[in-house]
Amino acid sequence: MSPAVRLLAFILCLECLLAPASAEKRVALVIGNGDYRAMQGLKNPGNDALDVADAFEQLGFEVIEQRNLGRDAMDTAIAQFADASADADISVFYYAGHGVQLDSKNYMIPVDAELESLDDIPAQTIELQPIIQALSVGRGVRIFFLDACRNNPLPGLTLSNGLASPDLPRDNFLIAYSASRGQPAYDGGGRNSPFAAAILQHLPEKGEDLQALLTEVRNDVKLGTGSLQLTQEWSTLSQQVLLAPGPREAFPPETMLFQLAAKGPDEDLLKFYLGQYPNGAHASDARSLVESPGSEPAISAPGVEDLLWSLARTQRSGPLVELYLARYPDGGHAEEAKKMLPSLVTGDKVSPDILCQRLATHPNDATSTIAGVDSSALHENRGPAIEACRMAVAEFPENAHYMSLLARALAAGMEGAEIPAEAVQLYEQASARGDARAMVSLGLLKQTGNGVPKDVRGAVQLYQQAFDLHFPDGGVQLGYALATGTGIEKDMHRAVTVYKQASLDGSARATFNLGVLYTERNLGLGTDSEALDLFLRAADQGERSGYVAAAKILDGGYDVARDHEVAAQYLLMGISTDPGDAFDELTTKADTWSLDTIRAVQRQLHGAGYYQGSIDGRSGPRFAAALNQWRLLGPPSKS
């Protein structure tokens, strides 16, 4: 569903009839092998299997969940699953553990395998392709998730890197690998692997098509590993697949969390919001509410319990689940919360690698679980960040991304001063080992000559390398260099090509920049209609200023028909989600907008019960107060 359609559906309170038929049959087999007897063990597959199985159960799947299976037990579980899948509408096979390819065939390794030669592999392991073929019977959708090849389990044998491409026998198959050919699939230092963590985070998202969901998973894995791990999919799907049916949420989780916290206001939730989103769009609003506490939180208000639980469940947040149980010990979701809590990270069990990511991740690398922090916020926690990242580097020396995060922590707060030599060395080492965030950061140092000799062309070469790894910020920096002729020959058409790819790779900033280029008529690169779509996509990807940019097009009506009502809706979406751009536009810059668009905003605020002034198209204190109420609370809930 496009951002525009979703927005209109929400504002007009349209019902999305996406629920599955009551007779739909959904089955899943989830296997996690980690306790290997004759080869290196893996820490997280057991956790991955337990948590993924629970997530699919919550989505209405009949789940067969197994851990640490020998070959015979795997055969039995797979046969049971094949029988159950014969008449299923959706079947999911999830495997976490060791896997190898031999002669272009993929094999999953049971925990009792003793592989001393290549001949042992077909005899003692489970080949993937016969399972795919067995599930080709029937009409349903077949989905495979393979989180294998976390490392080479057989260093004494020569094997190809990664898994081989699968052979899909018919329509409506999808197979997702946790890592592309030649890349490791990291086990992860926390409870789950990066792939499993991303799947767990996005599975509960209602109304999200499977292929769009996997794009979000790919972006989370890519950003969380500095492009050291890129997921890969093969699909013959010919229909939309909703693993979590229902209407998609109109607002992003950050906005929903803030607006829930603002009701009351609720100091606990406000502080949680600030911890989760220290540089969030509502951070200043939240700090103001914490510093000026009001009444007790309205925990008995209709819908608050369900909204708190929905946020806790979809965000897989241990602190939010704990808060839910504290507030509603006998609530309607208490049993589900108690079951989920052991699988979540809470304050007393954060591992150093997770803490390193929380404290040192770049804001442009934010994922659904790690918000990222800017340099000033990182500087405030520089000591704990350096300590956590040093421990992560020591524990996971094979993962160069922790080197990059340590370098960023060491460099925090050094604006105007020369960056420490250790940070430069870490960026160089991580870059040489394939970490794309380190490439971009090192490129920025070369571009400015901070800590290294100034080398603008060398910087652009690093941006190109990061872009080639499908790292979003690499595309943003390379596109800007091409558009401005910085360190490279100016080439606007190539800049557009780079921005387009970076947009597909998940960069909201690249999408927004491309929209800006399209509005420059003298360049002749695109149309306002195309720019409108790009600004809305940018907003959907996280660049919320895209709403104001889209509204400007509809308010000005260049080669797009003017539509003041929809422009007003986009402005109100901006009021709810952006850092304050839309509020500023409608208050201090109201004279730059048409009276018709301001009137449309006033009418919608009046309909929400927030504005009682004149519908005159003019700004003023009452209008600003109504906008602020909308920002704090959002549209009034309707039954």
Secondary structure, DSSP 8 states (H G I E B T S, - for coil): --HHHHHHHHHTT--------TT--EEEEEEE----SSS---SSHHHHHHHHHHHHHHTT-EEEEEES--HHHHHHHHHHHHHHHTT-SEEEEEEES-EEEETTEEEE--TT---SSTTHHHHHSEEHHHHHHHTTSSSSEEEEEEE--SS-S-TTS---SS-------SSSEEEEESS-TT------SSSS-HHHHHHHHHTT-TT-BHHHHHHHHHHHHHHHTTTSS--EEEE---S--BSS-S---SS-HHHHHHHHHHTTT-HHHHHHHHHH-TT-TTHHHHHHHHHS--S---TTSTTHHHHHHHHHHHHT-HHHHHHHHHH-TTSTTHHHHHHHGGGS--TT---HHHHHHHHH--GGG--SS-----HHHHHHTHHHHHHHHHHHHHH-TT-THHHHHHHHHHHTT-TTS---HHHHHHHHHHHHTT-HHHHHHHHHHHHHTSSS---HHHHHHHHHHHHHTT-HHHHHHHHHHHHHTSSS---HHHHHHHHHHHHHTT-HHHHHHHHHHHH-GGGTS--HHHHHHHHHHHHHHT-TTHHHHHHHHHHH-SSS---HHHHHHHHHHHHHHSSSHHHHHHHTTGGGS-HHHHHHHHHHHHHTTS--S--SS---HHHHHHHHHHHHH-S----
